[in-house]
Amino acid sequence: MNLRVFKKLPMGQQADCLACHGDFLAERREDSFCLQLFALGDFYAEVWRVLDEEKILFIHLFQQPSGLAEYLASIQLPEVF
């Protein structure tokens, strides 16, 4: 799926799509928020929630690698055997 198609989905469908097809990369906290980073197709999605709550506040979408800067220390790449 590409960014243009994903943007047209309602947020609930975006969340379902990320859960089923997105690659979870990392999680971080900012103030009272929990942010989860996913990769899907040609873009990245940052899911924002209040800490300890399931409800999604919003999903921030981006394609530029500069958006990954806050996550670089916590991204876990799979080990190659």
VENCOR-V29348 format. One record per pair of residues at least 24 apart in sequence whose ideal C-beta (glycine too) atoms are under 6 Angstrom apart, sorted by the first residue. I is the first residue (numbers start at 1). J is the second residue. D is the distance in Angstrom with one decimal. If there is no record, write none. Layout:
BEGIN
I/J/D ; I/J/D
END
This chain:
BEGIN
1/41/4.5 ; 2/41/5.1 ; 2/42/5.1 ; 3/42/5.9 ; 3/43/4.1 ; 14/59/5.5 ; 15/56/5.6 ; 18/45/5.7 ; 25/75/5.3 ; 26/71/4.4 ; 26/74/4.5 ; 26/75/4.8 ; 37/71/5.3
END
